[in-house]
Structure formats: C-alpha cells, structure tokens
Amino acid sequence: MNQNNFTQDDWIDGKRYLLPSNAWRNWYRVDVRLTKAINLGRGARLSMIAEAFNLFNTENYAGYFRVQRSANGAPRPDFGSPDGIFATRQIQIGSKLEF
C-alpha cells in the first residue's frame, strides 16, 4: 500500500492490471454460423440462418475485483475474483428473402 488512503491505486507488484492466466481456456470462444440457401425461381432466394455465440458456453469474465485491501488495510476476500461475466451461450435462427 502506498499509504495515501486511496485503495484504487494500490497495485500488486507494481502491475496496474490483474489478468487471467495465459491458458487456452482464457483465449477463444467458438462462434458458428450456418446458412442454407434455397432457390425459389425467378431470381428469388430464401436463406435459412442459424447462429451460435459462445457455442460451448465457456466462462467469459468481463473483469475482476482489483482492490486488494480495504481503506483500513485489511485484505479484501473478493480480490481477484470475477466481478462480471459476458453473455453465455446464445443461439438464434433467422431467414433472409432476396428477390
């Protein structure tokens, strides 16, 4: 602690940001889009679309609690734990008519 009674700038080992480990599970989320086009004649076409975002429903944290100590210097039990999560798996279907 830098003894200024402001806990938002007390960084661990001089690093401002707390980042997740550099592991495969923290890298990528799988998104998929499938489209099937059906010709209707006279230049018209109907496309059926199915999309999935975060297909395998992988945890995808938006951030982490970054305050290490309270104003009186006591360790915070929530430090380093996730404080928000991005959307879980989402699936949508749709259609597109071109003529």
C-alpha positions in Angstrom: 0.0 0.0 0.0 1.3 3.5 -0.8 -0.3 5.0 2.3 -2.4 7.6 0.5 -5.7 6.3 1.8 -6.9 5.7 -1.7 -7.1 2.0 -2.5 -7.8 2.3 -6.2 -4.1 2.9 -7.0 -2.5 0.2 -4.8 -1.1 -2.2 -7.4 0.3 -5.6 -6.8 4.0 -5.9 -7.7 3.7 -2.6 -9.5 1.3 -4.0 -12.1 -1.8 -2.0 -12.7 -4.0 -4.8 -14.1 -4.9 -8.2 -12.9 -5.0 -10.5 -15.9 -6.2 -14.1 -16.1 -3.5 -16.8 -16.8 -2.3 -17.3 -20.4 -4.1 -20.6 -20.8 -6.2 -22.0 -23.7 -9.4 -21.7 -21.7 -8.9 -17.9 -21.5 -8.2 -17.3 -25.2 -11.1 -18.1 -27.5 -14.8 -18.6 -27.6 -16.4 -20.5 -30.5 -19.0 -18.8 -32.7 -20.7 -20.6 -35.5 -22.9 -19.5 -38.4 -24.6 -21.9 -40.8 -26.6 -20.7 -43.9 -28.6 -22.8 -46.3 -29.8 -21.0 -49.5 -32.9 -22.3 -51.3 -33.7 -21.0 -54.8 -37.3 -20.1 -55.3 -37.2 -19.4 -59.0 -37.4 -16.1 -60.9 -34.2 -14.9 -59.2 -35.7 -15.2 -55.7 -33.8 -16.9 -53.0 -34.6 -17.8 -49.4 -31.7 -18.3 -46.9 -32.2 -20.0 -43.6 -29.6 -19.0 -41.0 -28.6 -20.5 -37.6 -26.0 -18.8 -35.4 -24.5 -19.8 -32.1 -22.3 -17.5 -30.0 -20.0 -19.0 -27.3 -21.1 -22.4 -28.5 -19.5 -24.4 -25.7 -20.8 -22.0 -23.1 -17.3 -21.2 -21.8 -16.9 -18.9 -18.9 -16.1 -15.4 -20.2 -15.4 -12.9 -17.4 -15.8 -9.2 -18.1 -13.4 -8.2 -15.2 -12.1 -8.9 -11.8 -12.3 -7.3 -8.4 -9.0 -5.4 -8.3 -8.9 -3.7 -4.9 -6.5 -5.7 -2.8 -7.1 -4.1 0.6 -9.9 -2.1 2.3 -9.3 1.6 3.4 -8.1 0.4 6.8 -5.6 -2.0 5.2 -7.4 -5.3 5.8 -7.2 -7.8 2.9 -10.4 -8.0 0.8 -11.8 -11.5 0.4 -13.2 -10.7 -3.1 -9.8 -9.6 -4.5 -9.1 -11.4 -7.8 -12.5 -13.0 -8.2 -14.7 -12.3 -11.2 -16.9 -9.2 -10.9 -18.8 -9.5 -14.2 -19.5 -12.0 -16.9 -20.1 -11.6 -20.6 -23.1 -13.3 -22.3 -23.4 -17.1 -22.0 -24.2 -19.3 -25.0 -26.7 -17.6 -27.3 -28.4 -19.3 -30.3 -30.6 -17.6 -32.9 -32.2 -18.5 -36.1 -33.4 -16.4 -38.9 -34.3 -16.1 -42.6 -33.5 -13.8 -45.4 -35.5 -13.4 -48.6 -33.9 -11.9 -51.7 -35.8 -11.1 -54.8 
